[in-house]
């Protein structure tokens, strides 16, 4: 039968990507770490990690066991902390996914203070504008922008936000400022791949509009740079570009023309995940950084 030490060692192997690094992190010999992993696999009658001298990969069973065992151990540590049996340290690995502009504009500028406060907490960021499956990709936390469609996630709103059309003064000087929806058809756009088909307000009705793109960009930060360089009209979150609007580096185009333009920022985690101190301190951190 395995014990708590075996579980913690297994998690250390996964998070340190190998036996030697796990042994160092736990102040154990590599032989002890290997023995604990073998004992755990024997007790479970399954291979958790495919390994040889060069390769390391979790098995499908190992993926499931790692996620659930990690939650249980973290919950146990939290319970110990709450009854005074453990120090105030928040530890472990927290996997977080979010869009590039959220990371670069809000998280990264404030991350050093968070790291200094929670020095034993490791962060693994998956930064992408693509919609990540939080459960399948083993993410503990996701920060998303806009309307939510995944009912399998627990959501807490971080801040209200809306989307708008904008362009650089250099673009407007060259191509003119559109005065209505019809004039938008003559303009160039810089968009994320899924932003080319839009719903716009035209008088009292909503119309479908296909943006004439010079190019599409799969990264929201790079799209902002393209708009600033004068390549075309862009669709951006207000809180992503409020500094650029304030300084006149970008100008809003046809205010309120986007239908359904509300795009709150959400803090999400899997519905069946345990509430742990590491997710709660990161939630408090994200609550504090969205100021404009």
ZIZIDA-V372684 format. One record per residue. RES is the residue in three letters. SS is DSSP state (2 for helix, 1 for strand, 0 for the rest). PHI is phi in whole degrees, 0 to 359 (999 if undefined). PSI is psi in whole degrees, -180 to 180 (* if undefined). Layout:
RES_SS_PHI_PSI, RES_SS_PHI_PSI
This chain:
UNK_0_999_144, UNK_0_269_166, UNK_0_229_-176, UNK_2_299_-39, UNK_2_299_-37, UNK_2_295_-41, UNK_2_296_-46, UNK_2_296_-36, UNK_2_291_-42, UNK_2_302_-46, UNK_2_296_-39, UNK_2_296_-37, UNK_2_297_-45, UNK_2_296_-48, UNK_2_285_-22, UNK_2_257_3, UNK_0_59_39, UNK_0_154_165, UNK_2_290_-45, UNK_2_297_-46, UNK_2_293_-37, UNK_2_295_-41, UNK_2_299_-42, UNK_2_295_-42, UNK_2_293_-28, UNK_2_258_3, UNK_0_56_45, UNK_0_237_167, UNK_0_279_149, UNK_2_305_-34, UNK_2_296_-39, UNK_2_294_-42, UNK_2_297_-45, UNK_2_297_-39, UNK_2_296_-43, UNK_2_296_-40, UNK_2_295_-45, UNK_2_297_-41, UNK_2_296_-41, UNK_2_295_-45, UNK_2_296_-39, UNK_2_295_-42, UNK_2_294_-33, UNK_2_269_-9, UNK_0_56_41, UNK_0_203_156, UNK_0_276_126, UNK_0_265_-35, UNK_1_226_125, UNK_1_278_125, UNK_1_210_146, UNK_0_215_-162, UNK_0_292_-20, UNK_0_240_-30, UNK_0_251_151, UNK_1_214_122, UNK_1_206_133, UNK_1_292_139, UNK_0_285_166, UNK_2_305_-41, UNK_2_295_-38, UNK_2_295_-37, UNK_2_300_-49, UNK_2_295_-46, UNK_2_294_-39, UNK_2_299_-46, UNK_2_298_-48, UNK_2_286_-41, UNK_2_296_-38, UNK_2_298_-40, UNK_2_295_-41, UNK_2_295_-45, UNK_2_295_-41, UNK_2_296_-40, UNK_2_296_-38, UNK_2_295_-43, UNK_2_297_-40, UNK_2_297_-42, UNK_2_297_-41, UNK_2_298_-42, UNK_2_298_-43, UNK_2_294_-27, UNK_0_262_9, UNK_0_82_13, UNK_0_268_-2, UNK_0_219_151, UNK_0_294_-178, UNK_0_277_3, UNK_0_292_134, UNK_0_260_123, UNK_0_226_178, UNK_1_104_-167, UNK_1_244_132, UNK_1_241_120, UNK_1_262_126, UNK_1_228_133, UNK_1_242_145, UNK_1_196_165, UNK_0_290_154, UNK_2_303_-42, UNK_2_291_-31, UNK_2_295_-43, UNK_2_293_-49, UNK_2_286_-34, UNK_2_275_-35, UNK_2_238_-45, UNK_2_284_-55, UNK_2_302_-44, UNK_2_297_-19, UNK_2_248_2, UNK_2_288_-31, UNK_2_299_-43, UNK_2_297_-39, UNK_2_295_-44, UNK_2_298_-40, UNK_2_292_-31, UNK_2_283_-35, UNK_0_235_74, UNK_0_288_-19, UNK_0_264_4, UNK_1_262_124, UNK_1_265_139, UNK_1_244_134, UNK_1_237_106, UNK_1_263_131, UNK_1_251_102, UNK_1_260_112, UNK_0_200_150, UNK_0_274_-10, UNK_0_288_151, UNK_0_282_110, UNK_0_273_135, UNK_0_282_106, UNK_0_300_-42, UNK_0_286_-51, UNK_0_296_-33, UNK_0_266_12, UNK_0_55_44, UNK_0_267_136, UNK_0_283_-36, UNK_1_218_145, UNK_1_228_141, UNK_1_249_121, UNK_1_233_158, UNK_1_237_129, UNK_0_108_-163, UNK_0_289_137, UNK_0_264_139, UNK_0_235_-11, UNK_0_268_103, UNK_0_286_-8, UNK_0_276_7, UNK_1_241_144, UNK_1_273_129, UNK_1_238_137, UNK_1_230_128, UNK_1_285_132, UNK_1_267_-42, UNK_1_196_147, UNK_0_286_154, UNK_0_196_157, UNK_1_218_159, UNK_1_261_156, UNK_1_209_167, UNK_1_264_141, UNK_1_210_163, UNK_1_204_160, UNK_0_282_150, UNK_2_305_-34, UNK_2_295_-36, UNK_2_291_-46, UNK_2_297_-38, UNK_2_297_-34, UNK_2_277_-39, UNK_2_247_-9, UNK_0_89_159, UNK_0_267_118, UNK_0_297_139, UNK_0_259_-15, UNK_0_204_176, UNK_2_297_-39, UNK_2_300_-38, UNK_2_288_-20, UNK_2_298_-26, UNK_0_295_-22, UNK_0_270_2, UNK_0_254_159, UNK_0_269_154, UNK_1_227_153, UNK_1_240_122, UNK_1_223_157, UNK_0_290_153, UNK_2_306_-32, UNK_2_266_11, UNK_2_256_5, UNK_0_284_-26, UNK_1_256_115, UNK_1_243_157, UNK_1_248_120, UNK_1_239_151, UNK_1_273_127, UNK_1_229_99, UNK_0_67_-125, UNK_0_264_10, UNK_1_233_164, UNK_1_253_129, UNK_1_242_153, UNK_1_270_138, UNK_1_224_132, UNK_1_257_116, UNK_0_288_136, UNK_0_273_99, UNK_1_268_135, UNK_1_287_-40, UNK_1_199_156, UNK_1_252_153, UNK_0_228_135, UNK_0_271_5, UNK_0_233_124, UNK_2_293_-33, UNK_2_294_-43, UNK_2_294_-32, UNK_2_295_-41, UNK_2_300_-43, UNK_2_297_-38, UNK_2_294_-40, UNK_2_295_-43, UNK_2_298_-31, UNK_0_280_-4, UNK_0_90_21, UNK_0_281_-19, UNK_0_164_-175, UNK_1_280_141, UNK_1_233_155, UNK_1_256_117, UNK_1_226_154, UNK_1_288_138, UNK_2_302_-44, UNK_2_287_-10, UNK_2_279_-25, UNK_2_230_17, UNK_2_297_-32, UNK_2_295_-43, UNK_2_294_-37, UNK_2_293_-43, UNK_2_297_-37, UNK_2_273_-4, UNK_0_80_11, UNK_0_284_-23, UNK_0_228_150, UNK_1_235_134, UNK_1_291_140, UNK_1_247_127, UNK_0_45_72, UNK_0_308_139, UNK_0_66_17, UNK_0_282_-25, UNK_1_288_125, UNK_0_283_144, UNK_0_52_57, UNK_0_270_1, UNK_1_290_133, UNK_0_216_68, UNK_0_300_158, UNK_1_260_130, UNK_1_242_148, UNK_1_254_119, UNK_1_236_151, UNK_1_209_159, UNK_1_302_144, UNK_0_296_-33, UNK_0_264_10, UNK_0_279_153, UNK_0_280_149, UNK_0_280_119, UNK_0_239_161, UNK_2_297_-35, UNK_2_293_-37, UNK_2_288_-34, UNK_2_287_-38, UNK_2_290_-32, UNK_2_288_-34, UNK_2_298_-46, UNK_2_298_-39, UNK_2_299_-49, UNK_2_294_-33, UNK_2_301_-37, UNK_2_279_-18, UNK_2_266_-16, UNK_0_273_78, UNK_0_238_138, UNK_0_227_*
